[in-house]
Amino acid sequence: MDLWAFYRAPAGARVPFPKLLPARLEGRPNRFLIVARSAGRQLRAACRDPGRLTAILRPGAELRLAPAPGERRVTRHDLVLARHRGRWVCLIPALANDVLARALEAGGLPGLEGARVRAREVRRGHSRFDFLLDLEGRPALVEVKSVAWRRDGVGCFPDAPTRRGRRHVEDLIERRRQGGAAAIVFVAQRGDVEAVTPAADVDPEFARALLSATRAGVALRAYGCQVDTRGCRIARRLPLLLPGTPLP
């Protein structure tokens, strides 16, 4: 049953993956490195998601790795996907930006109708933002947050305290106070979440900043993805639940 009457995104908005290598997780020595086993061979792969990921990256977890050539690299693979509760989760946070851009190029998204990418990696003041969009006829600074953690069917961000994330929110609030347009977009790179919420128990300051953002007029959007071994695309808009907001 489609409880929230989700709106579907353009079908042609998939960001494809290269051919992925099946593997199983053996360990995670630090936030940026995993040890896996594939076809009897032990591999070390880069982990691009620095979050805790304790519910996802457990010993024995099914993984998919991508080859990552480069003479100066210590690791020859990147962790791309992990299997959690029977679903694939994409663990490359930067891919959320590509997925959003591809969806906008392919025909737009509910809640961001008509938006067009002007520029990426835009620096304003002491912060760098993911996008400058044309949004409702105005240039809007946009920050994208990738969501991997799921709790009770809801995607939660962050799964570890993030001073950088809070600073982004505060800078976007200041932009609104100065009369500019701003937005924060949460992209859940997994297909089994029903909504997205700030994890106030993990980072209460980020949650409070997000409440201040919505009061200041910063646009907040959330989307869920369809993820498989072929690629990732935004599939639907999700409700964004702020602290104190009950599930619909």
N, C-alpha and C positions, 0 to 999 in steps of 0.2 A: 504493500500500500504506500502510495506517495504522500506521506503525512503532511509535508509542507508544500506540496504542489511545486516541486523543483522545476526551474526553467532550464532547458537544455542549451548547451553551447554549440557552436558550429562543429559539425562532424569532421571537417577537414582541418581542424586545428591541432592535430597531433604533432608532437615533437618526437621524432623517431630515435630509438637507441641503436647503437652499433650491435653487432653480434655479441651476445653476452655469454660469459662462461659460468656454468653452474658450479656452486661451491657450498661448503658448510662452514659455519663459524667455529673456530677453535678458541679464540680469545681476542681481547681488545686491550693491548698494553697501555694505550693512552687514547685521548680523544680523537687523534688524527690518524690512528693506525689500527688495522685489524689483522689478525692471523686467521687464515682460512685453509681448508683442504679441498682440493679438486682433483679427481681421478687419481687419488693416492698421493698427490704431491702437495706439500705445504707451500702456501703463498702468503706474501705480505701485501696488503692493499691499502691505499690511502682512503681514509674516511673523511668526506667533505663536510659532514654534519657534525659540529663540535658539541652537540647537545648530549645529555646523559644517555638517552636511548636505552635505558636499562630494561624496559619491557620488551624491546624489539631485538636488541643485539644480545641474545642469550646463547651460550654454547650449544652448538648443534643447529642453530637457526639456518634455514635455507636461504642462500644468497645468490645474487647474480653480479658478476664483476665485468668491467669493461677493460680492454687493453689500453694502456696509457704509455705509449712509447716516448722516449726522451732520454738523451744521453746523460743528463744531470739528475735524473730522477732516481731516488732510492728504491721506490716501489714501481712495479711494472703494470699495476692494475689499480683501478678505482672501484670502490664499492658503489654500486648503482641501486640495487634493489635488495630488500630483505622481506622475507615472508613473515607476516604476523597475523595470527587468528585467521589463517586461510587466505589472506589477501596480500598482494604486493604493495610495499611502501617504498616510494622513491626517497633516497637519502642524499640527494644532491640539492641543497637549498637553492643554489644559484639557478637551477633549472626552472624554478617557479617563475622567474622573470621571463625566460624564453617561452614558457607555456602561456603566460599572460599575453605577451606580445603576439604570439602566433594566433591566439584566439581573437585578439582585436583586429589583426590583419585579415582573418578569415571571415569577418562579418560582425564582430562586436559581441558584447556580453550584456546580459540583463543587469541593470544598475550602472553600466558604463556605456550606454548606447551612444554611438557616434564618436567615441573616444579614439584618438589617433596619436601614435607615438611621434613626438617631436624629437626627443633625444633620450639617450640612456646614460647612466652614470653621471648624473648632473651634480656639480658641487655648488652649494649655497652656504656661505659662511664657513663654519667649521665642520659641516656635515656633507656627506655625499649621498644623494638619493638615487633610487633605481631608475626613475623615469621622470621626464617632463612630458605630460600629455596635453593635447587639446581636449578639454573636457567642458562640455556645455558652452563652447565658444570662448573659453578662457584657458590660459596656460595654467596647469595644475602640477605641483610637485607630488610625486607618488612614491611611497615606500611599500615594498612587497615583503611579506613575512611568510616563510615556508613553514607549514605545520606538518609534523610527522607523528606526534604523540596523540594517542587516542585514549580517552578515559570515559567509561560508561556511554560509549557511542558518540562522544563529543570530542572534536579535535581541540587540543589545548596548546596554547602558546604563552610563554616559553616553557621548556622543560628544565631550564636552569636560569638563574638570574641573569638579566641582560642589561647592563648599563648603556651599551650602545643602542639597543632597541628603545630604551626609555628616552635617550637623547634625541633620537629621530622623532619620536612623538612630540616631545617638547618643542623641537624646532618647527614642526609643522603647525603646532598651536600658535607659535609666534608669527608664522607666515599668515595664518588666518587673521590674527589681530591686526596685522598690517594691511589687510584687505585682499590678500592673495588666496588662490584656491589650493586645496591640499587634500590628499586622500591616503588612506592606509588600506592595503589589500592583503588579506590572508588567503593563501592558497594551500589547501590541504592536499598533499600529494599522496593520497590514498582514497580508495573508493568506498570506505565503510564508516564515514562519519555523517552525523545527522545535522550538525551545527558546529560552530567554532566559538570558543570562549577564551578570554585571557585567564591564565592559571594564577589566580590571586593568591593561592596558598604557596606557590613557588616564588613569585615575584610580585608582592603587593604594590610596590611602587610603579611597576609597569601597568598594572591593572588600574591604579588610580589615575595615571597619566592618560590612559585610554578613555576613561570616563570624562576627564577634563577635555580631551580632544573632541569628543562628540558634542559636548556642551559649547565648545568654541566654534563648531561648524565644520570640523574636519570630516570629510566623507569616509565612512567605514564600510568595507565590502568584504565578503567571504565567499570562496568558491571551493568546490570539491572536484577532484580529478578522477578520471578513469585511467588506471595504471595497469599495464601488463608488460610482458617481456619484449613487446614490440615498441612501446613508447608510452608517452604520457600526454594527456590533454585535459583541459578543463571541461567538465561534463555538466555542471549544474551550479546554480547559485545556492548558497547556504545561509541560514539565519546566523546572525552574530549575536551571541548572548553576553551582555555585559554583566558585571557582578550585581547580584540581587535580582536578575531577570529570570523568571521561571521558564522551563521548557515550554514551547507552545503546546 
